[in-house]
Amino acid sequence: MKILKRILFLILALIALALIVAVFVKKEYSLEREITVNRSKTEVFDYVRYLKNQDNYSVWSLMDPDMKKEFTGVDGTVGFISAWESDDKQVGKGEQEITGIVEGERIDYELRFREPFESTDYTYMITESAGDSATLVKWGFSGRMDYPMNLMLLFMDMEGMLGPDLENGLVNLKKILETL
């Protein structure tokens, strides 16, 4: 009986320690990748402003070409929603909405994941002139994990998990735009 009490006490102490540690762990995460595309800023922005075009370069869209897609609103404008549903667990189910546009400069999105887990994250694409016919494209991703789930950020490498997908998506975007 004493052994069971000690084991129970140890388990409770570990849980309490984890909850205390979680108070001090960051709750936000963000990352950004960039690439230079040899096209004018206007051409690049006019392409990336359309959410449907992400199907051509986003790694996540390319993972399941047979995923079910549904669109609401006018693409390239604030309020446009692209919803997806896939049997591939890496793709899952969710929707992305254009939440802000600074013409020729920046597009903001809200990503709402439904499956395999629920979360809301934010992404953006920024276009900056990098010369006469070159454009620096920045693709960023950020999110938040509330207490005590933020403890998982100690064990998750968001840069390692998402960074390569953003990089590969930008490489795909560059290839598409430079061959148009």
C-alpha positions, 0 to 999 in steps of 0.5 A: 500500500505504501508503494502505491501511495508513493507512486501516486504521489510521484505521478501527482508531483510530476503533473504539478511540475509540468503545470508549473513549467508550462506557466513559464513556457512561451505560448506563441510561435512564428516563422518566416521564409523568403525567396527572390523571384525574377518577376516584377512586384506587380506580377508576383503580387497579382499571382499570390493574391489569389488563394486558389493559386496556392493549389499550384505551389503550396506543399500542403495542397500538392500532398493530396491532389484529390482533396475536396475543395470548396470556395466562398466569396470572390478570390483575391478579396478580403473574406474569400474562403478556401476550405479543404477536406482530405483523407490524408492525415497530414492535410486534414480538414480546414479552411483559409480566409483572406483577412487583409490586403495591403494592395501590392504589398501584403496579404493576411490569412487566417487558417482554421484547422478542424482535423486532425486537430483544431487550431487557428493560425495566421499566415501572410505573404509579403512582396517587396521590390528587389530590383527592376524585375525581381521581387522578394517574397516572404511567407510567414506563419504564426500561432499560439498554444494556450496554457497548459498545451503550450508545454508541447512547444518544448517538444515541438520544433515548429521551424523544423516541422513547417519551415521546409514546407514554406521553403518548398512552397516558395521554390515552387512559386518561383518556378511557376512565376519565372516560367510564365 
